[in-house]
Amino acid sequence: MAACIHSLAGNETAASPFSPESADSQSKIRNSQCRFAKICKPGFQNLVSYNPIKRCRRQAEEEVEEKEEDVLWLKIREEALHDMEKEPVLSKYYCSSILVHNSLESALSNQLAAKLSNADLPSSTMKDVFGGVLAEDEEIRKAIRADLKAVKERDPACISYTHCFLNFKGFLACQAQRVAHKLWSQGRIVMALLIQSRVSEVFAVDIHPGAKLGNGVVLDHATGIVVGETTVIGDNVTILHNVTLGGTGKVNGDRHPKVGDEVLIGAGTKVLGSIRVGDKAKIGAGSVVLKEVPPGTTSVGNPARLVVPKS
């Protein structure tokens, strides 16, 4: 305001107050003053934090143009805003977990760090580790999105991408393992094994960082899943709870199963040894598999045997 007054006072050639130019200038000044008054006018919303839903919605809308290429991330943000309107009490949680972040990778790093940190392992440290790997590895970024879509498509209990992202420990355990595997391949063995340990403690999912996971993997319920070091899991595989992909204890080196694409492994199944489970095979719940499962077949029982279709 002082600057405006000084500027007007220093104008030596001020127009007549009755001239059209002066009337137009005064009108502009009044409009500017009105806008200034509206901005600076104290009110209840200026004295306390205003509605977080409106704040987060405005921020989300401003970032839409910047993230048009990531449709899935925009969908997650849209779902989060919708959930906040239905449950305003969760506004702070949704804002800090999703809406304050400018990318899916940033939000995921924050989510994993919050889940896996402890008193001696700060969340900020874990976030830097996860964020660093996700920022540099495009293949992991693609796999994250493929996993989200797979859970939404193949798990009837998944009501939204946001629901999966925030609450499905199988999804979170899978993404943590992807980061651990990258660290393992870089020779950062200690950090990779630390992540494995924390995931096992927090999510009850024990996947060795040496294991290789394809895209579109669904760990349904996930509790009790154990995956050995030399295991390879293909694309679009669904694994239910209490499944073990392990060794027989009789050999070293390459000693764990190789699972093909689009395989379904039922709850409580044990697949042991360096054996092949062919593409599109299905293994029934509670089976113990010690021999190769051909592609497109169904195997059940202890020991597992192939189910022969009735002619």
MIPA-705883 format. One record per residue (C-alpha): residue number from 1; residue in three letters; x, y, z. Coordinates in Angstrom, 2 decimals. Each point is the difference from the previous one (the first is absolute). Example, Ala and Ser with C-alpha at 12.3 -4.5 7.8 and 13.67 -1.06 7.14 Angstrom:
- 1,ALA,12.30,-4.50,7.80 .
- 2,SER,1.37,3.44,-0.66 .
//
This chain:
- 1,MET,0.00,0.00,0.00 .
- 2,ALA,2.80,2.41,0.88 .
- 3,ALA,1.66,-0.70,-3.31 .
- 4,CYS,-3.24,0.80,-1.84 .
- 5,ILE,-0.44,3.33,1.89 .
- 6,HIS,3.63,0.93,-0.66 .
- 7,SER,-0.43,-0.76,-3.67 .
- 8,LEU,-3.11,2.19,-0.26 .
- 9,ALA,1.62,2.85,1.94 .
- 10,GLY,3.05,-0.02,-2.24 .
- 11,ASN,-2.04,0.42,-3.18 .
- 12,GLU,0.58,3.66,-0.94 .
- 13,THR,-2.37,-0.07,-2.95 .
- 14,ALA,-3.09,-1.30,1.74 .
- 15,ALA,-3.11,0.24,-2.17 .
- 16,SER,-2.99,2.11,0.92 .
- 17,PRO,-2.40,-1.81,2.32 .
- 18,PHE,-2.78,0.77,-2.51 .
- 19,SER,1.79,-1.43,-3.05 .
- 20,PRO,-0.99,-3.41,-1.47 .
- 21,GLU,3.55,-1.21,0.55 .
- 22,SER,-0.19,0.88,3.69 .
- 23,ALA,-3.38,-1.72,0.45 .
- 24,ASP,1.32,-3.14,-1.61 .
- 25,SER,3.13,0.05,2.19 .
- 26,GLN,-2.00,0.52,3.17 .
- 27,SER,-2.28,-2.88,-0.96 .
- 28,LYS,3.02,-2.26,-0.42 .
- 29,ILE,1.38,1.11,3.37 .
- 30,ARG,-3.31,-0.71,1.73 .
- 31,ASN,-0.16,-3.44,-1.58 .
- 32,SER,3.56,-0.72,1.10 .
- 33,GLN,-0.78,1.17,3.52 .
- 34,CYS,-3.06,-2.22,0.11 .
- 35,ARG,2.00,-3.01,-1.08 .
- 36,PHE,2.68,0.85,2.56 .
- 37,ALA,-2.62,0.32,2.72 .
- 38,LYS,-1.56,-3.35,-0.88 .
- 39,ILE,3.39,-1.72,0.16 .
- 40,CYS,1.09,1.63,3.25 .
- 41,LYS,-3.34,0.09,1.74 .
- 42,PRO,0.35,-2.01,3.22 .
- 43,GLY,-2.50,-2.76,0.43 .
- 44,PHE,-0.48,-3.25,1.82 .
- 45,GLN,1.64,-2.01,-2.79 .
- 46,ASN,3.07,2.26,0.20 .
- 47,LEU,0.33,-0.51,3.74 .
- 48,VAL,-0.10,-3.81,-0.06 .
- 49,SER,0.98,-2.69,-2.48 .
- 50,TYR,-2.70,-0.13,-2.64 .
- 51,ASN,-1.79,-3.10,-1.18 .
- 52,PRO,2.68,-2.55,-1.03 .
- 53,ILE,-2.34,-1.47,-2.61 .
- 54,LYS,-0.20,3.32,-1.85 .
- 55,ARG,3.75,0.54,0.35 .
- 56,CYS,0.90,-3.45,-1.31 .
- 57,ARG,-2.59,0.19,-2.77 .
- 58,ARG,1.40,3.31,-1.22 .
- 59,GLN,3.54,-1.37,0.08 .
- 60,ALA,-1.09,-3.13,-1.84 .
- 61,GLU,-1.75,2.00,-2.71 .
- 62,GLU,3.06,2.20,-0.49 .
- 63,GLU,2.20,-3.05,-0.57 .
- 64,VAL,-2.29,-1.70,-2.53 .
- 65,GLU,1.55,1.82,-2.94 .
- 66,GLU,3.51,-0.91,1.17 .
- 67,LYS,-0.73,-3.73,0.28 .
- 68,GLU,-2.21,-0.70,-3.01 .
- 69,GLU,2.33,-2.79,-1.13 .
- 70,ASP,-0.56,-2.05,3.19 .
- 71,VAL,-3.68,-0.87,-0.20 .
- 72,LEU,0.17,-2.56,2.81 .
- 73,TRP,1.49,2.50,2.44 .
- 74,LEU,-2.71,2.51,-0.87 .
- 75,LYS,-2.61,-2.70,0.60 .
- 76,ILE,1.45,-0.75,3.43 .
- 77,ARG,-0.13,3.68,0.93 .
- 78,GLU,-3.58,0.27,-1.25 .
- 79,GLU,-1.00,-3.02,2.10 .
- 80,ALA,1.74,1.48,3.03 .
- 81,LEU,-1.97,3.23,-0.30 .
- 82,HIS,-3.21,-1.97,-0.32 .
- 83,ASP,0.84,-2.06,3.11 .
- 84,MET,0.77,3.18,1.94 .
- 85,GLU,-3.42,1.40,-0.77 .
- 86,LYS,-1.61,-3.19,1.27 .
- 87,GLU,2.25,-0.21,3.08 .
- 88,PRO,1.24,3.49,0.92 .
- 89,VAL,1.62,-1.36,3.16 .
- 90,LEU,2.60,-1.66,-2.27 .
- 91,SER,0.89,3.24,-1.79 .
- 92,LYS,3.39,0.44,1.64 .
- 93,TYR,0.94,-3.61,-0.71 .
- 94,TYR,-0.96,0.20,-3.67 .
- 95,CYS,1.75,3.33,-0.43 .
- 96,SER,3.28,-1.16,1.53 .
- 97,SER,-0.08,-3.41,-1.68 .
- 98,ILE,-1.07,1.01,-3.51 .
- 99,LEU,-1.07,3.56,-0.76 .
- 100,VAL,3.10,1.92,1.12 .
- 101,HIS,2.18,-2.11,-2.31 .
- 102,ASN,0.66,0.89,-3.62 .
- 103,SER,0.54,-3.55,-1.26 .
- 104,LEU,-0.92,-3.60,0.71 .
- 105,GLU,3.64,-0.76,0.78 .
- 106,SER,0.18,2.73,2.63 .
- 107,ALA,-3.20,-1.18,1.67 .
- 108,LEU,1.13,-3.64,-0.06 .
- 109,SER,3.40,0.87,1.48 .
- 110,ASN,-1.78,1.84,2.79 .
- 111,GLN,-2.45,-2.84,0.59 .
- 112,LEU,2.67,-2.70,0.15 .
- 113,ALA,2.21,2.13,2.24 .
- 114,ALA,-2.86,0.66,2.41 .
- 115,LYS,-0.79,-3.72,0.21 .
- 116,LEU,3.54,-1.36,0.25 .
- 117,SER,1.77,2.58,2.16 .
- 118,ASN,0.53,-0.33,3.74 .
- 119,ALA,1.61,1.94,2.84 .
- 120,ASP,3.53,-0.81,-1.17 .
- 121,LEU,-0.77,0.12,-3.73 .
- 122,PRO,-1.51,3.43,-0.74 .
- 123,SER,-2.73,0.40,-2.56 .
- 124,SER,2.03,2.69,-1.76 .
- 125,THR,2.88,-2.42,-0.54 .
- 126,MET,-2.25,-2.71,-1.41 .
- 127,LYS,-1.79,2.51,-2.22 .
- 128,ASP,3.31,1.10,-1.50 .
- 129,VAL,0.94,-3.62,-0.73 .
- 130,PHE,-3.30,-0.87,-1.66 .
- 131,GLY,-0.26,3.32,-1.81 .
- 132,GLY,3.51,-0.27,-1.40 .
- 133,VAL,-0.60,-3.42,-1.52 .
- 134,LEU,-3.45,0.84,-1.40 .
- 135,ALA,1.27,3.21,-1.56 .
- 136,GLU,2.72,-1.76,-1.98 .
- 137,ASP,-1.67,-3.27,-1.02 .
- 138,GLU,-2.66,0.28,-2.71 .
- 139,GLU,-0.69,-3.75,0.01 .
- 140,ILE,-1.04,0.10,3.64 .
- 141,ARG,-2.25,2.98,-0.70 .
- 142,LYS,-1.74,-1.98,-2.74 .
- 143,ALA,-0.30,-3.04,2.27 .
- 144,ILE,-1.64,2.05,2.77 .
- 145,ARG,-2.76,1.11,-2.34 .
- 146,ALA,-0.42,-3.48,-1.44 .
- 147,ASP,-0.36,-1.42,3.52 .
- 148,LEU,-2.62,2.60,0.95 .
- 149,LYS,-2.03,-0.74,-3.11 .
- 150,ALA,0.32,-3.75,0.57 .
- 151,VAL,-1.31,0.19,3.56 .
- 152,LYS,-2.93,2.17,-1.08 .
- 153,GLU,-0.89,-2.36,-2.85 .
- 154,ARG,0.56,-3.38,1.68 .
- 155,ASP,-0.92,0.54,3.65 .
- 156,PRO,-3.76,0.50,0.52 .
- 157,ALA,0.69,1.36,3.51 .
- 158,CYS,1.91,2.99,-1.41 .
- 159,ILE,-2.43,2.91,-0.22 .
- 160,SER,2.42,2.56,-1.48 .
- 161,TYR,3.62,0.69,-0.91 .
- 162,THR,0.27,2.19,3.09 .
- 163,HIS,-1.27,-2.85,2.18 .
- 164,CYS,2.73,-2.25,-1.38 .
- 165,PHE,2.71,2.66,0.27 .
- 166,LEU,-0.73,0.81,3.63 .
- 167,ASN,-1.25,-3.26,1.48 .
- 168,PHE,1.14,-3.07,-1.95 .
- 169,LYS,3.11,-1.32,1.72 .
- 170,GLY,0.60,-2.46,-2.83 .
- 171,PHE,0.38,2.90,-2.43 .
- 172,LEU,2.24,1.94,2.37 .
- 173,ALA,2.15,-3.04,0.78 .
- 174,CYS,0.43,-0.64,-3.72 .
- 175,GLN,1.17,3.57,-0.69 .
- 176,ALA,2.40,-0.06,2.94 .
- 177,GLN,1.49,-3.23,-1.39 .
- 178,ARG,0.45,1.61,-3.41 .
- 179,VAL,2.08,2.75,1.62 .
- 180,ALA,1.92,-2.55,2.08 .
- 181,HIS,0.72,-2.06,-3.13 .
- 182,LYS,1.43,3.07,-1.73 .
- 183,LEU,2.24,0.68,2.98 .
- 184,TRP,1.01,-3.68,0.07 .
- 185,SER,1.01,0.14,-3.68 .
- 186,GLN,2.05,3.14,0.72 .
- 187,GLY,1.95,-1.76,2.74 .
- 188,ARG,-1.75,1.82,2.85 .
- 189,ILE,-0.61,-3.30,1.75 .
- 190,VAL,-0.38,1.30,3.55 .
- 191,MET,-2.68,2.54,-0.89 .
- 192,ALA,-1.85,-2.53,-2.16 .
- 193,LEU,-0.07,-2.56,2.81 .
- 194,LEU,-1.10,2.68,2.48 .
- 195,ILE,-3.02,0.80,-2.17 .
- 196,GLN,-0.80,-3.72,-0.26 .
- 197,SER,0.13,-0.30,3.78 .
- 198,ARG,-2.22,3.01,0.61 .
- 199,VAL,-2.55,-1.17,-2.60 .
- 200,SER,-0.09,-3.41,1.67 .
- 201,GLU,-0.55,1.55,3.43 .
- 202,VAL,-2.62,2.54,-1.06 .
- 203,PHE,-1.91,-1.79,-2.79 .
- 204,ALA,0.74,-3.68,0.82 .
- 205,VAL,1.25,-0.42,-3.58 .
- 206,ASP,3.53,-1.37,-0.46 .
- 207,ILE,1.34,0.44,-3.54 .
- 208,HIS,3.75,-0.23,-0.45 .
- 209,PRO,1.46,3.04,-1.81 .
- 210,GLY,1.70,-2.33,-2.45 .
- 211,ALA,-3.35,-1.27,-1.34 .
- 212,LYS,-1.15,1.37,-3.36 .
- 213,LEU,-3.60,1.17,-0.36 .
- 214,GLY,-1.82,0.69,-3.25 .
- 215,ASN,-2.63,2.67,-0.59 .
- 216,GLY,-3.64,-0.23,1.04 .
- 217,VAL,0.69,-2.15,3.07 .
- 218,VAL,-2.82,-0.36,2.54 .
- 219,LEU,0.77,-1.20,3.54 .
- 220,ASP,-3.56,-0.56,1.20 .
- 221,HIS,-0.35,0.34,3.80 .
- 222,ALA,3.77,-0.63,0.00 .
- 223,THR,0.43,-1.15,3.61 .
- 224,GLY,2.52,-2.82,0.28 .
- 225,ILE,1.39,0.17,-3.54 .
- 226,VAL,3.64,-1.15,-0.20 .
- 227,VAL,2.05,0.32,-3.20 .
- 228,GLY,3.58,-1.25,-0.26 .
- 229,GLU,3.07,1.70,-1.41 .
- 230,THR,0.20,-1.64,-3.44 .
- 231,THR,-3.75,0.03,-0.68 .
- 232,VAL,-1.21,1.55,-3.25 .
- 233,ILE,-3.64,1.10,-0.29 .
- 234,GLY,-1.45,0.91,-3.39 .
- 235,ASP,-2.54,2.62,-1.05 .
- 236,ASN,-3.63,0.10,1.17 .
- 237,VAL,0.48,-2.63,2.71 .
- 238,THR,-2.42,-0.27,2.93 .
- 239,ILE,1.24,-1.45,3.29 .
- 240,LEU,-2.24,-0.46,3.02 .
- 241,HIS,0.93,-0.05,3.69 .
- 242,ASN,2.27,-2.56,1.69 .
- 243,VAL,1.69,-0.98,-3.27 .
- 244,THR,3.63,-1.11,0.10 .
- 245,LEU,2.23,0.10,-3.07 .
- 246,GLY,2.97,-1.63,1.64 .
- 247,GLY,2.79,-2.53,-0.21 .
- 248,THR,0.16,-3.62,1.06 .
- 249,GLY,2.97,0.60,2.26 .
- 250,LYS,2.14,-2.49,-1.94 .
- 251,VAL,1.77,2.28,-2.49 .
- 252,ASN,1.75,3.34,-0.20 .
- 253,GLY,0.07,2.52,-2.83 .
- 254,ASP,-3.07,0.12,-2.24 .
- 255,ARG,-2.44,-1.77,2.30 .
- 256,HIS,-3.38,1.74,-0.25 .
- 257,PRO,-3.02,-0.15,-2.35 .
- 258,LYS,-0.38,1.73,-3.36 .
- 259,VAL,-3.61,1.16,-0.42 .
- 260,GLY,-1.27,0.87,-3.47 .
- 261,ASP,-2.45,2.68,-1.12 .
- 262,GLU,-3.67,0.12,1.04 .
- 263,VAL,0.39,-2.70,2.65 .
- 264,LEU,-2.41,-0.35,2.94 .
- 265,ILE,1.36,-1.49,3.23 .
- 266,GLY,-2.62,-0.83,2.63 .
- 267,ALA,0.18,0.68,3.72 .
- 268,GLY,2.34,-2.16,2.07 .
- 269,THR,1.82,-1.46,-3.00 .
- 270,LYS,3.66,-1.06,0.27 .
- 271,VAL,2.03,-0.05,-3.20 .
- 272,LEU,3.43,-1.39,0.82 .
- 273,GLY,3.19,-0.29,-1.99 .
- 274,SER,1.26,1.40,-3.28 .
- 275,ILE,-3.02,-1.14,-1.97 .
- 276,ARG,-2.00,1.69,-2.72 .
- 277,VAL,-3.64,1.04,0.30 .
- 278,GLY,-1.16,0.57,-3.57 .
- 279,ASP,-1.92,2.98,-1.35 .
- 280,LYS,-3.69,0.16,0.91 .
- 281,ALA,0.30,-2.95,2.39 .
- 282,LYS,-2.18,-0.19,3.12 .
- 283,ILE,0.95,-1.57,3.32 .
- 284,GLY,-2.75,-0.85,2.47 .
- 285,ALA,0.00,1.14,3.63 .
- 286,GLY,2.12,-2.03,2.40 .
- 287,SER,1.95,-1.82,-2.69 .
- 288,VAL,3.63,-1.09,0.37 .
- 289,VAL,1.68,0.25,-3.39 .
- 290,LEU,3.29,-1.86,-0.51 .
- 291,LYS,-0.08,-0.55,-3.76 .
- 292,GLU,-0.43,2.19,-3.06 .
- 293,VAL,-3.50,1.28,-0.77 .
- 294,PRO,-0.60,0.17,-3.78 .
- 295,PRO,-1.46,3.16,-1.54 .
- 296,GLY,-3.76,0.36,0.10 .
- 297,THR,-0.54,-2.87,2.45 .
- 298,THR,-1.49,-0.24,3.48 .
- 299,SER,1.87,-1.71,2.82 .
- 300,VAL,-1.40,-0.92,3.43 .
- 301,GLY,0.76,-2.14,3.02 .
- 302,ASN,2.88,-1.13,2.22 .
- 303,PRO,2.04,-0.95,-1.86 .
- 304,ALA,-1.49,1.96,-2.86 .
- 305,ARG,-1.36,-1.84,-3.01 .
- 306,LEU,-1.42,1.27,-3.25 .
- 307,VAL,-3.77,0.20,-0.35 .
- 308,VAL,-1.07,-1.79,-3.17 .
- 309,PRO,-3.10,1.64,-1.57 .
- 310,LYS,-2.95,-2.34,-0.42 .
- 311,SER,-0.60,-0.87,-3.61 .
//
